[in-house]
Amino acid sequence: LVAMAKREGEKMWWESEMTGFTHSRGRGADLEATGLAAIALIASGRYAAEATQVLNYLTEAKGSGGTWGSTQATVLALKALLMAQKGAASKASGTVEIVINDKPVTTFEITPDTADVMRVADCREFVREGANKVRISFKGQGSMLYQVASKYYLPWALVPKAPGELLEISVHYDKSKLAVNDTVKATVTVKNKAPGQTSMIVVDLGIPPGFAVEAGDLAELVDAKTINKFNLTGRQIIVYLEQLAAGQVVTFDYRLKALFPVTAKAPASQVYEYYDPDNRAEAVSSEIVVSQ
């Protein structure tokens, strides 16, 4: 197992060329394989150095939202990290200090009773345009896990298009100007551009501020087996498609009702494979004007 691993610096991981039993492939399958391998190394108790390198990879691979993309990859990565930290985190005690661009941000006091409590530091007031120097220091006993995540916004014109996208999505509204209580029809088109079948597809549709979704339209799409299921949140519609054959196109409509006067853009819509989230595409949002 160790001989099959990929290495880079202080990181070690495994790559999978197969589709997993959860339909994972690509980076999602790599993370699942690496999580399983990490569990095996830690359980054996004989490969401490290698296990540390694998944990370095898993820690770095965690997304800004605190997950590893898919459910299976997240479960396996968390299990490996918890196995490694068993007993270590509970004995940790000391002081964590965060410094950005040589300016102190905050400090956290860690005790054995609070070692498992997550702390969050908002550093937006300390960052600057361009490169930033972030220093996180821990003085005390034991060890702690940490993550640094950033977020920024770009005009659509500056967003680079991913090369070789295997999925495609477009969202078209039948009108851009309407009155309060009017409805606008959204037409969504999703295409699989991959040479083979793609499974477990998620379509994330942004809801413009000030609009309500006519959920009955989506329920009818489920009954007609156009989509498999859907969920509504405050800002988005999550649509699930079980699979798309090579070159297959799925098109569906739903309506949105204007609740009050507003000029707004819907959040970006996107489509991606649940178990290979790197395979994704986005649709540019459109502006809608609602008058009294």
C-alpha positions as CSV (number, residue, x, y, z in Angstrom):
1,L,0.0,0.0,0.0
2,V,2.7,2.5,1.0
3,A,4.7,1.7,-2.2
4,M,1.7,2.7,-4.3
5,A,1.4,6.2,-2.8
6,K,2.2,9.5,-4.5
7,R,4.5,11.8,-2.6
8,E,5.3,15.5,-2.7
9,G,7.3,17.2,0.1
10,E,5.7,16.3,3.4
11,K,2.5,15.0,1.8
12,M,1.5,11.5,0.7
13,W,-1.7,10.3,-1.1
14,W,-3.2,7.7,-3.4
15,E,-4.8,8.2,-6.8
16,S,-7.7,6.1,-8.2
17,E,-8.2,5.4,-11.8
18,M,-11.5,3.6,-11.1
19,T,-15.0,4.7,-10.4
20,G,-15.9,4.1,-6.8
21,F,-18.9,2.2,-5.5
22,T,-20.4,5.6,-4.7
23,H,-19.9,6.8,-8.3
24,S,-16.9,8.8,-7.2
25,R,-14.0,9.5,-9.6
26,G,-11.3,12.0,-10.1
27,R,-10.3,14.0,-7.0
28,G,-13.3,12.6,-5.1
29,A,-12.1,9.0,-5.6
30,D,-8.6,10.1,-4.7
31,L,-9.7,11.5,-1.4
32,E,-11.8,8.4,-0.6
33,A,-8.8,6.1,-1.3
34,T,-6.5,8.3,0.7
35,G,-8.9,8.5,3.6
36,L,-9.2,4.7,3.7
37,A,-5.4,4.3,3.5
38,A,-4.9,6.7,6.3
39,I,-7.3,4.8,8.5
40,A,-5.4,1.6,7.7
41,L,-2.0,3.1,8.5
42,I,-3.1,4.6,11.8
43,A,-4.8,1.4,12.9
44,S,-1.7,-0.6,12.2
45,G,0.4,1.6,14.5
46,R,3.6,0.8,12.5
47,Y,3.7,3.7,9.9
48,A,3.7,6.9,12.0
49,A,5.8,8.9,9.6
50,E,3.7,7.9,6.6
51,A,0.5,8.4,8.4
52,T,1.6,12.0,9.3
53,Q,2.3,12.7,5.6
54,V,-1.1,11.4,4.6
55,L,-2.8,13.5,7.3
56,N,-0.9,16.5,6.0
57,Y,-2.5,15.9,2.5
58,L,-6.0,15.4,3.9
59,T,-5.7,18.6,6.1
60,E,-4.6,20.6,3.1
61,A,-7.3,19.1,0.8
62,K,-10.2,20.2,3.1
63,G,-12.4,22.8,1.4
64,S,-13.2,26.3,2.8
65,G,-16.6,25.0,3.9
66,G,-15.0,22.4,6.1
67,T,-15.7,19.3,3.9
68,W,-13.8,17.2,1.4
69,G,-16.4,17.6,-1.4
70,S,-18.5,14.5,-1.2
71,T,-20.1,12.8,1.8
72,Q,-18.0,9.6,1.6
73,A,-14.7,11.5,1.2
74,T,-15.6,13.8,4.1
75,V,-16.6,10.9,6.4
76,L,-13.4,9.0,5.7
77,A,-11.1,12.0,6.1
78,L,-12.8,13.0,9.4
79,K,-12.5,9.4,10.7
80,A,-8.8,9.3,9.9
81,L,-8.2,12.7,11.5
82,L,-10.2,11.8,14.6
83,M,-8.3,8.5,14.9
84,A,-5.0,10.4,14.7
85,Q,-6.1,13.0,17.2
86,K,-7.6,10.6,19.7
87,G,-6.1,11.4,23.1
88,A,-3.8,14.1,21.6
89,A,-6.3,16.9,21.3
90,S,-7.9,16.2,24.7
91,K,-4.4,16.7,26.3
92,A,-3.7,19.9,24.5
93,S,-3.2,23.1,26.5
94,G,-1.6,26.4,25.6
95,T,-2.1,29.6,23.7
96,V,-2.8,30.1,20.0
97,E,-1.8,33.4,18.5
98,I,-2.7,34.7,15.0
99,V,-0.7,37.4,13.4
100,I,-1.3,38.8,9.9
101,N,1.1,41.2,8.2
102,D,2.9,41.5,11.5
103,K,-0.2,42.8,13.2
104,P,-1.7,40.7,16.1
105,V,-5.3,39.5,15.3
106,T,-6.3,37.5,18.3
107,T,-5.3,34.8,20.8
108,F,-7.1,31.7,22.0
109,E,-6.4,30.0,25.3
110,I,-6.7,26.2,25.0
111,T,-7.3,23.9,28.0
112,P,-8.0,20.2,28.1
113,D,-11.7,21.0,28.7
114,T,-12.0,23.2,25.6
115,A,-9.5,21.6,23.3
116,D,-12.3,20.2,21.1
117,V,-14.1,23.6,20.7
118,M,-13.7,25.2,17.2
119,R,-12.5,28.8,17.2
120,V,-13.0,31.1,14.3
121,A,-11.1,34.3,13.7
122,D,-12.4,36.9,11.2
123,C,-9.3,38.5,9.7
124,R,-10.8,40.7,7.0
125,E,-9.7,43.9,8.7
126,F,-6.0,42.8,8.6
127,V,-5.6,41.6,5.0
128,R,-4.5,43.7,2.1
129,E,-4.5,43.5,-1.7
130,G,-1.9,41.1,-3.0
131,A,0.3,38.8,-0.8
132,N,-0.5,38.5,2.9
133,K,1.8,37.0,5.6
134,V,-0.2,34.8,8.0
135,R,1.5,33.4,11.1
136,I,-0.3,30.9,13.5
137,S,1.7,29.9,16.6
138,F,0.9,27.5,19.4
139,K,2.8,27.6,22.7
140,G,2.0,24.8,25.0
141,Q,1.6,21.0,25.0
142,G,-0.1,18.8,22.5
143,S,-1.1,19.7,18.9
144,M,-4.0,21.3,17.2
145,L,-5.5,21.3,13.7
146,Y,-6.1,24.6,11.8
147,Q,-7.3,25.9,8.5
148,V,-6.9,29.2,6.7
149,A,-9.6,30.0,4.2
150,S,-10.2,33.0,2.0
151,K,-13.0,34.3,-0.3
152,Y,-13.0,36.9,-2.9
153,Y,-15.3,38.2,-5.7
154,L,-14.7,38.9,-9.4
155,P,-16.8,40.5,-12.1
156,W,-18.1,37.8,-14.4
157,A,-16.0,39.2,-17.3
158,L,-12.9,38.3,-15.3
159,V,-13.9,34.8,-14.2
160,P,-11.8,32.3,-16.2
161,K,-13.6,29.5,-17.9
162,A,-12.4,26.1,-16.9
163,P,-10.7,24.4,-19.7
164,G,-12.3,21.2,-21.1
165,E,-15.5,21.5,-19.1
166,L,-17.4,18.2,-19.3
167,L,-20.7,19.7,-18.1
168,E,-22.6,22.7,-19.4
169,I,-25.4,24.7,-17.9
170,S,-27.5,27.7,-19.1
171,V,-30.3,29.6,-17.3
172,H,-32.6,31.8,-19.3
173,Y,-35.5,34.0,-18.0
174,D,-38.3,34.7,-20.4
175,K,-38.5,38.4,-19.2
176,S,-36.2,40.8,-17.5
177,K,-38.8,43.4,-16.5
178,L,-42.0,42.7,-14.6
179,A,-44.3,44.0,-11.9
180,V,-45.0,42.9,-8.4
181,N,-47.0,39.6,-8.3
182,D,-46.0,38.8,-11.9
183,T,-44.2,35.5,-12.6
184,V,-41.1,34.9,-14.7
185,K,-40.3,31.6,-16.3
186,A,-36.7,30.2,-15.9
187,T,-35.5,27.6,-18.4
188,V,-32.6,25.5,-17.4
189,T,-30.5,23.4,-19.8
190,V,-27.9,21.0,-18.6
191,K,-25.7,19.0,-21.0
192,N,-23.2,16.2,-20.4
193,K,-20.2,16.8,-22.7
194,A,-18.2,13.9,-21.4
195,P,-17.6,10.9,-23.7
196,G,-19.3,8.6,-21.2
197,Q,-22.1,8.5,-18.7
198,T,-22.0,10.9,-15.8
199,S,-23.8,10.0,-12.5
200,M,-25.1,11.8,-9.4
201,I,-25.3,15.4,-10.9
202,V,-26.3,18.3,-8.7
203,V,-27.8,21.5,-10.3
204,D,-27.5,24.5,-8.0
205,L,-29.9,27.3,-9.2
206,G,-29.7,30.7,-7.6
207,I,-32.9,32.5,-6.6
208,P,-33.0,36.2,-7.3
209,P,-33.6,38.3,-4.1
210,G,-37.3,39.3,-3.7
211,F,-38.7,36.2,-5.6
212,A,-40.5,33.1,-4.4
213,V,-40.2,29.8,-6.2
214,E,-43.4,28.1,-7.5
215,A,-42.5,24.8,-5.9
216,G,-45.4,23.0,-7.7
217,D,-43.5,23.3,-11.0
218,L,-40.6,21.4,-9.5
219,A,-42.8,18.8,-8.0
220,E,-44.3,18.1,-11.4
221,L,-40.8,17.7,-12.9
222,V,-40.2,15.0,-10.3
223,D,-43.5,13.2,-11.1
224,A,-42.6,13.4,-14.8
225,K,-39.2,11.9,-14.0
226,T,-37.4,14.8,-15.6
227,I,-35.5,15.3,-12.4
228,N,-35.0,12.9,-9.5
229,K,-35.7,15.3,-6.6
230,F,-35.2,18.9,-5.4
231,N,-34.6,20.9,-2.2
232,L,-35.4,24.6,-1.6
233,T,-33.3,26.9,0.6
234,G,-33.6,30.6,1.1
235,R,-31.3,31.5,-1.8
236,Q,-31.2,28.4,-4.1
237,I,-32.9,25.5,-5.6
238,I,-30.9,22.2,-5.5
239,V,-31.9,19.8,-8.2
240,Y,-30.6,16.2,-8.4
241,L,-30.2,14.2,-11.6
242,E,-29.3,10.5,-11.2
243,Q,-27.3,10.2,-14.4
244,L,-26.8,11.7,-17.9
245,A,-25.7,9.7,-20.9
246,A,-22.9,11.0,-23.1
247,G,-24.2,14.0,-25.0
248,Q,-27.5,13.9,-23.2
249,V,-29.3,17.3,-22.7
250,V,-31.9,17.9,-20.0
251,T,-34.1,21.0,-20.2
252,F,-36.8,22.0,-17.6
253,D,-38.8,25.1,-16.6
254,Y,-40.0,26.6,-13.3
255,R,-41.6,29.9,-12.4
256,L,-40.6,32.6,-9.9
257,K,-43.1,35.1,-8.4
258,A,-42.0,38.7,-7.8
259,L,-42.8,39.7,-4.2
260,F,-41.8,43.4,-4.1
261,P,-40.1,46.1,-6.3
262,V,-36.4,45.3,-6.7
263,T,-33.5,45.4,-9.2
264,A,-31.5,42.2,-8.5
265,K,-29.3,39.5,-9.9
266,A,-29.7,35.9,-9.1
267,P,-26.8,34.2,-7.5
268,A,-24.7,32.2,-9.9
269,S,-26.1,28.8,-11.0
270,Q,-23.9,25.8,-11.4
271,V,-23.9,22.1,-12.2
272,Y,-21.4,19.6,-10.9
273,E,-20.9,15.9,-10.1
274,Y,-21.5,15.2,-6.4
275,Y,-18.7,12.7,-6.2
276,D,-16.3,14.6,-8.4
277,P,-17.0,18.3,-7.6
278,D,-14.1,19.4,-9.7
279,N,-16.2,18.5,-12.8
280,R,-18.4,21.6,-12.8
281,A,-19.7,24.5,-14.9
282,E,-21.4,27.8,-14.1
283,A,-24.0,30.0,-15.7
284,V,-23.7,33.8,-15.7
285,S,-26.5,35.5,-13.7
286,S,-29.0,37.9,-15.3
287,E,-30.5,41.1,-13.9
288,I,-34.2,41.3,-13.3
289,V,-36.1,44.6,-12.6
290,V,-39.4,44.5,-10.7
291,S,-41.6,47.6,-10.6
292,Q,-44.5,48.4,-8.4
